[in-house]
Amino acid sequence: MADAIRLQTEDFSQGQVVSELNFEAYERMALAEMRVLCDEARVQYGLLGARIVHRVGRILAGENIVLIVTGAEHRAPALQACQWLIDALKERVPIWKKESTPGGKYWVSPRP
């Protein structure tokens, strides 16, 4: 059983319309940490496999940002691992986001 989470850009944030996002990453460290997260998820949830893909650069409102895929013998651990992976990704991977709104461009602080 394989399950996936896809996140799209938000078109509204903190009372303002968001037209685009720009993601920057410390690439080598981000890729290494995503591999570590997938390894941790495999052990913690008994997965057959896991993969995270996160886009960087300019992304328009409504476009996909993150793809997380997990494979397990049963659906529940695959879904639980997806949830854990997205939360851990936001907390641990060095990727930064800048929102473009009518009021200007703003770096977004990490949110839980």
N, CA, C and O of each residue as an XYZ file, in Angstrom:
448
protein
N       0.855     -1.175      0.000
C       0.000      0.000      0.000
C       0.895      1.230      0.000
O       1.784      1.355      0.842
N       0.671      2.111     -0.914
C       1.432      3.365     -0.960
C       0.479      4.528     -0.750
O      -0.612      4.549     -1.321
N       0.875      5.480      0.052
C       0.084      6.684      0.289
C       0.980      7.886      0.064
O       2.203      7.803      0.174
N       0.348      9.000     -0.253
C       1.127     10.194     -0.552
C       0.423     11.434     -0.030
O      -0.803     11.468      0.085
N       1.208     12.445      0.282
C       0.703     13.771      0.628
C       1.296     14.724     -0.394
O       2.499     14.698     -0.655
N       0.448     15.567     -0.974
C       0.921     16.642     -1.839
C       0.472     17.946     -1.233
O      -0.707     18.106     -0.921
N       1.379     18.880     -1.060
C       1.017     20.191     -0.546
C       1.103     21.203     -1.664
O       2.050     21.193     -2.450
N       0.111     22.079     -1.737
C       0.097     23.135     -2.733
C       0.297     24.475     -2.048
O       0.086     24.620     -0.844
N       0.714     25.457     -2.854
C       0.881     26.787     -2.295
C      -0.454     27.303     -1.799
O      -1.500     27.038     -2.392
N      -0.403     28.037     -0.714
C      -1.595     28.674     -0.177
C      -1.813     29.968     -0.947
O      -0.850     30.658     -1.282
N      -3.059     30.302     -1.229
C      -3.302     31.548     -1.948
C      -3.765     32.661     -1.014
O      -4.151     33.739     -1.469
N      -3.726     32.398      0.298
C      -4.141     33.389      1.279
C      -3.366     33.135      2.558
O      -3.351     32.009      3.056
N      -2.718     34.167      3.104
C      -1.922     33.990      4.306
C      -1.959     35.264      5.139
O      -1.683     36.353      4.636
N      -2.297     35.124      6.393
C      -2.314     36.227      7.350
C      -3.056     37.443      6.796
O      -2.580     38.573      6.900
N      -4.227     37.195      6.207
C      -5.085     38.272      5.736
C      -4.710     38.862      4.386
O      -5.320     39.845      3.964
N      -3.733     38.300      3.697
C      -3.315     38.825      2.398
C      -3.323     37.731      1.334
O      -3.083     36.560      1.626
N      -3.600     38.134      0.099
C      -3.546     37.219     -1.032
C      -2.078     36.946     -1.358
O      -1.275     37.875     -1.448
N      -1.737     35.690     -1.532
C      -0.375     35.300     -1.889
C      -0.368     34.921     -3.363
O      -1.079     34.004     -3.775
N       0.433     35.624     -4.154
C       0.489     35.351     -5.586
C       1.541     34.303     -5.936
O       1.386     33.552     -6.899
N       2.600     34.262     -5.155
C       3.651     33.276     -5.395
C       4.490     33.096     -4.145
O       4.466     33.917     -3.227
N       5.235     31.998     -4.134
C       6.186     31.709     -3.067
C       7.550     31.498     -3.697
O       7.659     31.093     -4.854
N       8.579     31.776     -2.929
C       9.926     31.494     -3.370
C      10.599     30.701     -2.264
O      10.725     31.177     -1.135
N      11.032     29.491     -2.592
C      11.696     28.634     -1.613
C      13.192     28.606     -1.888
O      13.627     28.468     -3.032
N      13.972     28.739     -0.817
C      15.416     28.594     -0.892
C      15.825     27.514      0.093
O      15.185     27.322      1.127
N      16.901     26.812     -0.239
C      17.350     25.721      0.617
C      18.865     25.665      0.653
O      19.551     26.069     -0.286
N      19.358     25.156      1.753
C      20.754     24.748      1.837
C      20.727     23.322      1.294
O      20.540     22.361      2.040
N      20.920     23.201     -0.028
C      20.581     21.975     -0.756
C      21.242     20.721     -0.206
O      20.557     19.736      0.072
N      22.543     20.738     -0.048
C      23.236     19.524      0.404
C      22.720     19.071      1.766
O      22.476     17.884      1.983
N      22.558     20.019      2.675
C      22.068     19.686      4.009
C      20.590     19.269      3.969
O      20.187     18.349      4.680
N      19.782     19.946      3.137
C      18.355     19.614      3.035
C      18.167     18.192      2.499
O      17.370     17.425      3.040
N      18.895     17.842      1.440
C      18.774     16.490      0.879
C      19.223     15.425      1.871
O      18.600     14.370      1.988
N      20.308     15.711      2.581
C      20.798     14.753      3.579
C      19.777     14.567      4.695
O      19.521     13.441      5.123
N      19.192     15.668      5.168
C      18.218     15.574      6.260
C      16.937     14.871      5.798
O      16.327     14.140      6.578
N      16.524     15.077      4.554
C      15.343     14.373      4.048
C      15.601     12.866      3.974
O      14.701     12.070      4.242
N      16.828     12.471      3.611
C      17.172     11.036      3.616
C      17.119     10.479      5.036
O      16.618      9.376      5.254
N      17.637     11.247      6.005
C      17.592     10.820      7.407
C      16.143     10.656      7.863
O      15.808      9.671      8.521
N      15.285     11.614      7.519
C      13.867     11.525      7.895
C      13.221     10.273      7.310
O      12.478      9.575      8.001
N      13.500      9.989      6.043
C      12.922      8.795      5.421
C      13.410      7.528      6.117
O      12.632      6.600      6.339
N      14.698      7.488      6.460
C      15.234      6.327      7.189
C      14.562      6.183      8.551
O      14.187      5.079      8.945
N      14.409      7.293      9.271
C      13.744      7.249     10.578
C      12.302      6.763     10.440
O      11.838      5.957     11.246
N      11.596      7.250      9.424
C      10.201      6.842      9.213
C      10.117      5.355      8.884
O       9.210      4.670      9.355
N      11.054      4.847      8.078
C      11.046      3.419      7.740
C      11.130      2.567      8.999
O      10.407      1.581      9.143
N      12.021      2.956      9.911
C      12.197      2.195     11.153
C      10.991      2.384     12.074
O      10.418      1.408     12.558
N      10.612      3.628     12.312
C       9.554      3.947     13.274
C       8.198      3.374     12.873
O       7.434      2.945     13.737
N       7.887      3.359     11.572
C       6.564      2.928     11.114
C       6.593      1.609     10.352
O       5.561      1.179      9.837
N       7.735      0.965     10.269
C       7.844     -0.316      9.580
C       7.549     -0.206      8.090
O       6.884     -1.072      7.522
N       8.035      0.840      7.465
C       7.737      1.089      6.049
C       8.593      0.222      5.132
O       9.694     -0.201      5.485
N       8.056     -0.024      3.958
C       8.819     -0.673      2.895
C       9.689      0.359      2.186
O      10.744      0.025      1.648
N       9.241      1.619      2.187
C      10.002      2.688      1.560
C       9.350      4.031      1.807
O       8.183      4.111      2.192
N      10.118      5.091      1.581
C       9.605      6.456      1.743
C      10.421      7.382      0.860
O      11.602      7.139      0.615
N       9.789      8.441      0.386
C      10.473      9.431     -0.446
C       9.855     10.798     -0.216
O       8.636     10.925     -0.101
N      10.705     11.828     -0.149
C      10.267     13.219     -0.027
C      10.857     13.996     -1.201
O      12.044     13.875     -1.503
N      10.023     14.788     -1.854
C      10.476     15.706     -2.906
C       9.936     17.084     -2.541
O       8.732     17.247     -2.344
N      10.820     18.073     -2.451
C      10.411     19.450     -2.121
C      10.968     20.368     -3.190
O      12.175     20.389     -3.431
N      10.096     21.127     -3.830
C      10.535     22.072     -4.851
C      11.212     23.286     -4.228
O      10.919     23.649     -3.089
N      12.117     23.913     -4.977
C      12.717     25.178     -4.587
C      12.559     26.148     -5.762
O      12.260     25.749     -6.887
N      12.768     27.424     -5.465
C      12.599     28.443     -6.493
C      11.204     29.043     -6.442
O      10.494     28.927     -5.443
N      10.824     29.689     -7.544
C       9.531     30.383     -7.647
C       8.406     29.392     -7.919
O       8.479     28.577     -8.839
N       7.364     29.483     -7.096
C       6.198     28.614     -7.236
C       4.952     29.482     -7.157
O       4.763     30.220     -6.190
N       4.111     29.396     -8.162
C       2.889     30.196     -8.203
C       1.816     29.607     -7.295
O       1.835     28.414     -6.992
N       0.883     30.448     -6.865
C      -0.232     29.993     -6.025
C      -0.949     28.841     -6.708
O      -1.242     28.903     -7.902
N      -1.229     27.798     -5.957
C      -1.940     26.631     -6.471
C      -1.053     25.527     -7.007
O      -1.535     24.426     -7.274
N       0.248     25.798     -7.171
C       1.158     24.762     -7.662
C       1.600     23.853     -6.513
O       1.561     24.244     -5.346
N       2.020     22.638     -6.860
C       2.504     21.687     -5.871
C       3.867     22.096     -5.336
O       4.709     22.612     -6.071
N       4.072     21.857     -4.038
C       5.335     22.191     -3.378
C       6.077     20.931     -2.934
O       7.257     20.753     -3.238
N       5.375     20.070     -2.218
C       5.989     18.902     -1.584
C       5.232     17.647     -1.983
O       4.005     17.639     -2.078
N       6.001     16.577     -2.216
C       5.416     15.253     -2.437
C       6.078     14.314     -1.444
O       7.304     14.215     -1.389
N       5.266     13.630     -0.666
C       5.763     12.615      0.260
C       5.050     11.316     -0.074
O       3.821     11.263     -0.113
N       5.830     10.270     -0.313
C       5.276      8.966     -0.655
C       5.804      7.955      0.340
O       7.003      7.918      0.618
N       4.915      7.132      0.880
C       5.308      6.063      1.789
C       4.706      4.749      1.319
O       3.607      4.722      0.764
N       5.416      3.685      1.541
C       4.918      2.356      1.208
C       4.994      1.468      2.431
O       6.011      1.435      3.123
N       3.911      0.744      2.695
C       3.861     -0.156      3.847
C       2.904     -1.302      3.531
O       2.134     -1.241      2.572
N       2.966     -2.329      4.342
C       2.062     -3.461      4.141
C       0.615     -3.089      4.438
O      -0.309     -3.687      3.888
N       0.418     -2.099      5.310
C      -0.927     -1.672      5.676
C      -1.026     -0.151      5.603
O      -0.035      0.559      5.774
N      -2.228      0.328      5.348
C      -2.472      1.755      5.134
C      -2.159      2.611      6.358
O      -1.550      3.671      6.216
N      -2.554      2.183      7.546
C      -2.412      3.027      8.740
C      -0.978      3.490      8.970
O      -0.763      4.689      9.144
N       0.018      2.599      8.981
C       1.374      3.095      9.212
C       1.873      3.987      8.081
O       2.647      4.912      8.325
N       1.444      3.726      6.850
C       1.861      4.574      5.729
C       1.317      5.987      5.910
O       2.043      6.958      5.694
N       0.059      6.115      6.302
C      -0.537      7.428      6.514
C       0.067      8.134      7.726
O       0.324      9.337      7.682
N       0.292      7.393      8.798
C       0.919      7.983      9.985
C       2.327      8.484      9.658
O       2.741      9.540     10.135
N       3.053      7.730      8.853
C       4.398      8.133      8.467
C       4.362      9.398      7.605
O       5.214     10.273      7.760
N       3.390      9.500      6.704
C       3.253     10.720      5.891
C       3.066     11.938      6.783
O       3.712     12.966      6.585
N       2.184     11.819      7.762
C       1.928     12.933      8.675
C       3.182     13.293      9.457
O       3.521     14.468      9.591
N       3.864     12.287      9.969
C       5.089     12.524     10.724
C       6.150     13.171      9.846
O       6.832     14.099     10.281
N       6.295     12.691      8.612
C       7.309     13.221      7.709
C       7.082     14.687      7.370
O       8.040     15.461      7.353
N       5.846     15.093      7.099
C       5.616     16.504      6.764
C       5.896     17.393      7.971
O       6.469     18.474      7.827
N       5.498     16.948      9.154
C       5.771     17.733     10.364
C       7.275     17.839     10.612
O       7.778     18.919     10.924
N       7.994     16.723     10.476
C       9.435     16.715     10.696
C      10.154     17.526      9.618
O      11.135     18.210      9.912
N       9.686     17.459      8.395
C      10.267     18.236      7.303
C      10.223     19.727      7.624
O      11.228     20.426      7.497
N       9.057     20.205      8.039
C       8.903     21.629      8.352
C       9.778     22.051      9.526
O      10.229     23.195      9.589
N      10.015     21.135     10.446
C      10.776     21.449     11.652
C      12.287     21.341     11.458
O      13.044     22.128     12.026
N      12.727     20.371     10.660
C      14.150     20.028     10.642
C      14.917     20.336      9.363
O      16.143     20.435      9.397
N      14.236     20.489      8.249
C      14.950     20.646      6.972
C      15.165     22.129      6.664
O      14.217     22.912      6.729
N      16.399     22.525      6.329
C      16.703     23.937      6.086
C      16.188     24.437      4.724
O      16.936     24.552      3.753
N      14.895     24.723      4.699
C      14.232     25.297      3.529
C      13.483     26.525      4.018
O      12.760     26.466      5.013
N      13.663     27.660      3.300
C      13.056     28.919      3.706
C      12.068     29.386      2.651
O      12.248     29.136      1.459
N      11.006     30.077      3.110
C       9.906     30.484      2.233
C       9.693     31.989      2.293
O       9.645     32.583      3.370
N       9.566     32.596      1.110
C       9.227     34.020      0.993
C       7.901     34.120      0.248
O       7.762     33.579     -0.849
N       6.917     34.818      0.847
C       5.602     35.012      0.219
C       5.566     36.350     -0.510
O       6.080     37.351     -0.012
N       4.960     36.361     -1.683
C       4.727     37.602     -2.421
C       3.252     37.952     -2.313
O       2.386     37.179     -2.721
N       2.973     39.137     -1.752
C       1.603     39.606     -1.561
C       1.490     41.023     -2.129
O       2.507     41.632     -2.463
N       0.266     41.557     -2.244
C       0.135     42.945     -2.698
C       0.884     43.937     -1.794
O       1.267     45.018     -2.242
N       1.089     43.568     -0.528
C       1.782     44.436      0.425
C       3.297     44.302      0.392
O       3.993     45.041      1.088
N       3.818     43.383     -0.396
C       5.261     43.196     -0.490
C       5.651     41.730     -0.403
O       4.805     40.837     -0.428
N       6.953     41.507     -0.301
C       7.504     40.155     -0.178
C       8.019     39.979      1.244
O       8.699     40.852      1.783
N       7.684     38.832      1.848
C       8.010     38.599      3.256
C       8.552     37.198      3.461
O       7.984     36.229      2.958
N       9.655     37.083      4.202
C      10.132     35.791      4.632
C       9.188     35.279      5.708
O       8.799     36.028      6.605
N       8.825     34.029      5.624
C       7.876     33.429      6.555
C       8.650     32.671      7.614
O       9.504     31.845      7.291
N       8.358     32.944      8.874
C       8.955     32.212      9.973
C       8.393     30.807     10.006
O       7.225     30.600      9.676
N       9.205     29.839     10.399
C       8.683     28.464     10.507
C       7.490     28.418     11.448
O       7.463     29.075     12.489
N       6.498     27.617     11.047
C       5.296     27.434     11.881
C       5.133     25.958     12.206
O       5.423     25.111     11.361
N       4.681     25.632     13.398
C       4.446     24.221     13.736
C       3.270     23.650     12.962
O       2.935     22.477     13.125
